[in-house]
Amino acid sequence: MSDLSKRRLKMWIRLLGVTRGAESTLREYLRVNHDTTLPRFDVMAALYRRREGVTMSELSRLLLVSNGNATAVVDRLEADGMVRRTPSDSDRRTVFVALTPEGLAAFEAMAAHHEAEVDKLFCGLSEPDLDALIDILKRMGKS
């Protein structure tokens, strides 16, 4: 193995550690402060970005999870009045899911607090640090 190869491996381990640590902190924050889970937050975030609603298949693709995982989360959100399912007029097998007004309000409140928590997690990064890191991650995503 070359020195560069070893350094790339160390970078990967460090990147994974930072990601897992941040995710763990955010999971705990959402649980303690909003009585919710990260998967619920992620589903609501996806639906917030697509206000007109999406099919369950689209939602699964957006979240990179199985249909079964998405369905389980949507079932709980629907029971809590946060989302609604609407059957398609043209295809009875297709169901659209969207945030309810209550879900929209709940998500907006959570999202503001979530953003503040992420800001705290990464407050040690300056604007130039962020620009450089974003540029690096974009380049990594293309390779």
Backbone hydrogen bonds in HBPLUS format (Angstrom, degrees):
<---DONOR---> <-ACCEPTOR-->    atom                        ^
c    i                          cat <-CA-CA->   ^        H-A-AA   ^      H-
h    n   atom  resd res      DA  || num        DHA   H-A  angle D-A-AA Bond
n    s   type  num  typ     dist DA aas  dist angle  dist       angle   num
A0006-LYS N   A0002-SER O   3.03 MM   4  6.38 156.8  2.09 150.2 155.8     1
A0007-ARG N   A0003-ASP O   2.93 MM   4  6.19 154.9  1.99 148.2 155.3     2
A0008-ARG N   A0004-LEU O   2.93 MM   4  6.17 151.6  2.01 145.8 153.4     3
A0009-LEU N   A0005-SER O   3.03 MM   4  6.31 154.0  2.10 145.7 152.7     4
A0010-LYS N   A0006-LYS O   2.98 MM   4  6.29 158.4  2.03 148.6 154.0     5
A0011-MET N   A0007-ARG O   2.88 MM   4  6.10 153.9  1.95 146.1 153.6     6
A0012-TRP N   A0008-ARG O   2.92 MM   4  6.17 156.8  1.97 147.9 153.7     7
A0013-ILE N   A0009-LEU O   3.02 MM   4  6.33 159.0  2.07 150.4 155.6     8
A0014-ARG N   A0010-LYS O   2.96 MM   4  6.17 158.2  2.00 148.3 154.4     9
A0015-LEU N   A0011-MET O   2.80 MM   4  6.01 163.3  1.83 155.6 160.3    10
A0016-LEU N   A0012-TRP O   2.88 MM   4  6.03 162.3  1.91 151.0 155.8    11
A0017-GLY N   A0013-ILE O   2.96 MM   4  6.12 155.2  2.03 143.1 150.0    12
A0018-VAL N   A0014-ARG O   2.95 MM   4  6.23 161.5  1.99 154.3 158.4    13
A0019-THR N   A0015-LEU O   2.97 MM   4  6.15 164.1  2.00 149.6 154.4    14
A0020-ARG N   A0016-LEU O   2.86 MM   4  6.02 169.3  1.87 154.2 157.2    15
A0021-GLY N   A0017-GLY O   2.90 MM   4  5.95 158.3  1.95 146.1 152.7    16
A0022-ALA N   A0018-VAL O   2.94 MM   4  6.08 164.2  1.96 150.9 155.0    17
A0023-GLU N   A0019-THR O   2.92 MM   4  6.08 164.1  1.94 151.8 156.8    18
A0024-SER N   A0020-ARG O   2.92 MM   4  6.01 158.9  1.96 145.6 151.4    19
A0025-THR N   A0021-GLY O   3.03 MM   4  6.22 160.0  2.07 147.4 152.6    20
A0026-LEU N   A0022-ALA O   2.93 MM   4  6.17 159.8  1.97 151.4 157.0    21
A0027-ARG N   A0023-GLU O   2.83 MM   4  6.02 157.3  1.88 151.9 158.3    22
A0028-GLU N   A0024-SER O   3.06 MM   4  6.26 168.6  2.07 150.4 152.9    23
A0029-TYR N   A0025-THR O   2.90 MM   4  6.07 158.0  1.94 146.6 153.6    24
A0030-LEU N   A0026-LEU O   2.92 MM   4  6.07 167.4  1.93 152.4 154.7    25
A0031-ARG N   A0027-ARG O   2.97 MM   4  6.17 156.6  2.03 148.2 155.3    26
A0032-VAL N   A0028-GLU O   2.89 MM   4  6.01 174.5  1.89 158.6 159.7    27
A0033-ASN N   A0029-TYR O   2.84 MM   4  5.70 163.8  1.87 151.3 156.9    28
A0034-HIS N   A0030-LEU O   2.98 MM   4  5.05 142.4  2.12 123.2 131.9    29
A0036-THR N   A0030-LEU O   3.20 MM   6  5.56 164.8  2.23 121.6 125.3    30
A0035-ASP N   A0031-ARG O   3.15 MM   4  4.55 127.6  2.44 114.8 119.0    31
A0041-PHE N   A0037-THR O   3.00 MM   4  6.28 162.7  2.03 150.8 155.9    32
A0042-ASP N   A0038-LEU O   2.81 MM   4  6.02 160.7  1.85 156.2 161.4    33
A0043-VAL N   A0039-PRO O   2.96 MM   4  6.19 158.5  2.00 148.9 153.9    34
A0044-MET N   A0040-ARG O   2.95 MM   4  6.19 168.1  1.97 154.0 157.5    35
A0045-ALA N   A0041-PHE O   2.83 MM   4  6.02 151.1  1.91 148.6 157.4    36
A0046-ALA N   A0042-ASP O   2.97 MM   4  6.20 158.6  2.02 147.7 152.6    37
A0047-LEU N   A0043-VAL O   2.98 MM   4  6.26 159.7  2.02 151.9 157.7    38
A0048-TYR N   A0044-MET O   2.79 MM   4  5.93 140.9  1.94 141.5 153.1    39
A0049-ARG N   A0045-ALA O   3.04 MM   4  6.32 152.2  2.12 147.2 153.1    40
A0050-ARG N   A0046-ALA O   3.18 MM   4  6.41 134.3  2.40 135.5 147.6    41
A0053-GLY N   A0050-ARG O   2.87 MM   3  5.65 164.6  1.89 127.8 133.0    42
A0054-VAL N   A0097-VAL O   3.05 MM  43  5.55 154.1  2.12 147.1 149.8    43
A0097-VAL N   A0054-VAL O   2.75 MM  43  5.55 157.2  1.80 154.6 159.4    44
A0059-LEU N   A0055-THR O   2.93 MM   4  6.22 160.9  1.97 152.5 158.1    45
A0060-SER N   A0056-MET O   2.97 MM   4  6.20 159.3  2.01 147.8 152.7    46
A0061-ARG N   A0057-SER O   3.01 MM   4  6.30 158.0  2.06 147.5 153.3    47
A0062-LEU N   A0058-GLU O   2.82 MM   4  6.09 161.1  1.86 155.8 161.2    48
A0063-LEU N   A0059-LEU O   3.01 MM   4  6.19 152.0  2.09 149.4 156.4    49
A0064-LEU N   A0060-SER O   2.84 MM   4  5.79 115.6  2.26 138.3 154.6    50
A0065-VAL N   A0060-SER O   3.09 MM   5  5.19 159.7  2.14 142.4 147.3    51
A0064-LEU N   A0061-ARG O   3.26 MM   3  4.97 145.9  2.38  93.7 103.5    52
A0070-ALA N   A0066-SER O   3.10 MM   4  6.40 168.3  2.11 155.7 158.4    53
A0071-THR N   A0067-ASN O   2.83 MM   4  5.95 160.1  1.87 151.0 157.2    54
A0072-ALA N   A0068-GLY O   3.05 MM   4  6.22 158.4  2.10 146.1 150.9    55
A0073-VAL N   A0069-ASN O   3.23 MM   4  6.51 161.3  2.27 150.1 154.2    56
A0074-VAL N   A0070-ALA O   2.89 MM   4  6.09 167.1  1.91 156.4 160.6    57
A0075-ASP N   A0071-THR O   2.78 MM   4  5.93 154.8  1.85 150.5 157.6    58
A0076-ARG N   A0072-ALA O   3.31 MM   4  6.57 158.4  2.36 142.6 146.4    59
A0077-LEU N   A0073-VAL O   2.96 MM   4  6.26 161.1  1.99 152.9 158.9    60
A0078-GLU N   A0074-VAL O   2.78 MM   4  5.89 155.9  1.83 152.4 158.8    61
A0079-ALA N   A0075-ASP O   3.01 MM   4  6.23 157.2  2.06 145.3 151.4    62
A0080-ASP N   A0076-ARG O   3.06 MM   4  6.29 139.0  2.23 140.1 150.9    63
A0082-MET N   A0077-LEU O   2.85 MM   5  5.16 154.2  1.92 161.9 154.7    64
A0081-GLY N   A0078-GLU O   2.97 MM   3  5.01 160.3  2.01 106.0 111.9    65
A0100-THR N   A0082-MET O   2.93 MM  18  5.45 166.6  1.95 127.2 128.4    66
A0084-ARG N   A0098-ALA O   2.87 MM  14  5.65 153.8  1.94 159.8 168.6    67
A0098-ALA N   A0084-ARG O   3.09 MM  14  5.65 152.3  2.17 151.9 160.5    68
A0086-THR N   A0096-PHE O   2.74 MM  10  5.06 155.7  1.80 147.1 153.9    69
A0096-PHE N   A0086-THR O   2.77 MM  10  5.06 174.9  1.77 151.0 149.1    70
A0088-SER N   A0094-THR O   2.91 MM   6  5.46 161.2  1.94 156.8 150.9    71
A0094-THR N   A0091-ASP O   2.94 MM   3  5.54 159.7  1.99 120.9 127.3    72
A0104-LEU N   A0100-THR O   2.82 MM   4  6.08 157.0  1.87 157.4 163.7    73
A0105-ALA N   A0101-PRO O   3.06 MM   4  6.28 163.8  2.08 147.0 150.4    74
A0106-ALA N   A0102-GLU O   2.94 MM   4  6.11 162.4  1.97 147.5 152.9    75
A0107-PHE N   A0103-GLY O   2.83 MM   4  5.94 160.7  1.87 148.1 153.7    76
A0108-GLU N   A0104-LEU O   2.97 MM   4  6.16 165.2  1.99 150.8 154.8    77
A0109-ALA N   A0105-ALA O   3.15 MM   4  6.38 158.2  2.20 148.1 153.1    78
A0110-MET N   A0106-ALA O   3.01 MM   4  6.24 166.6  2.03 151.1 155.1    79
A0111-ALA N   A0107-PHE O   2.68 MM   4  5.79 165.8  1.70 162.8 166.9    80
A0112-ALA N   A0108-GLU O   3.23 MM   4  6.30 156.0  2.29 140.5 145.1    81
A0113-HIS N   A0109-ALA O   3.38 MM   4  6.67 160.6  2.42 145.9 150.5    82
A0114-HIS N   A0110-MET O   2.75 MM   4  5.96 155.9  1.81 154.8 163.2    83
A0115-GLU N   A0111-ALA O   2.86 MM   4  6.01 162.7  1.89 149.8 153.5    84
A0116-ALA N   A0112-ALA O   3.17 MM   4  6.40 155.0  2.23 140.0 146.5    85
A0117-GLU N   A0113-HIS O   2.94 MM   4  6.22 149.8  2.04 145.6 154.1    86
A0118-VAL N   A0114-HIS O   2.90 MM   4  6.23 158.4  1.95 155.6 161.2    87
A0119-ASP N   A0115-GLU O   2.89 MM   4  6.09 155.9  1.95 147.0 154.3    88
A0120-LYS N   A0116-ALA O   3.00 MM   4  6.28 150.5  2.09 141.9 149.1    89
A0121-LEU N   A0117-GLU O   2.97 MM   4  6.27 154.2  2.04 145.9 153.2    90
A0122-PHE N   A0118-VAL O   3.10 MM   4  6.37 150.2  2.19 150.9 157.3    91
A0123-CYS N   A0120-LYS O   3.42 MM   3  5.07 171.8  2.43 104.3 103.4    92
A0125-LEU N   A0122-PHE O   3.10 MM   3  5.82 168.0  2.11 123.2 125.6    93
A0130-LEU N   A0126-SER O   2.91 MM   4  6.22 161.6  1.95 154.9 159.1    94
A0131-ASP N   A0127-GLU O   2.94 MM   4  6.21 163.4  1.97 154.9 159.2    95
A0132-ALA N   A0128-PRO O   2.96 MM   4  6.13 163.8  1.99 149.0 153.0    96
A0133-LEU N   A0129-ASP O   2.85 MM   4  6.06 165.5  1.87 154.9 159.5    97
A0134-ILE N   A0130-LEU O   2.83 MM   4  5.92 167.6  1.85 155.2 158.8    98
A0135-ASP N   A0131-ASP O   3.01 MM   4  6.12 157.3  2.06 142.9 149.5    99
A0136-ILE N   A0132-ALA O   2.94 MM   4  6.18 160.1  1.98 149.9 155.4   100
A0137-LEU N   A0133-LEU O   2.88 MM   4  6.10 168.5  1.89 155.8 158.8   101
A0138-LYS N   A0134-ILE O   2.92 MM   4  6.07 153.5  1.99 147.4 154.5   102
A0139-ARG N   A0135-ASP O   3.04 MM   4  6.30 160.6  2.08 148.2 153.1   103
A0140-MET N   A0136-ILE O   2.90 MM   4  6.19 152.4  1.97 150.1 158.7   104
A0141-GLY N   A0137-LEU O   2.92 MM   4  6.10 151.1  2.01 144.2 151.6   105
A0142-LYS N   A0138-LYS O   3.24 MM   4  6.52 131.5  2.49 140.6 152.1   106
A0142-LYS N   A0139-ARG O   3.25 MM   3  5.28 138.3  2.43  95.6 106.7   107
A0143-SER N   A0140-MET O   3.18 MM   3  5.38 145.0  2.31 101.7 111.5   108
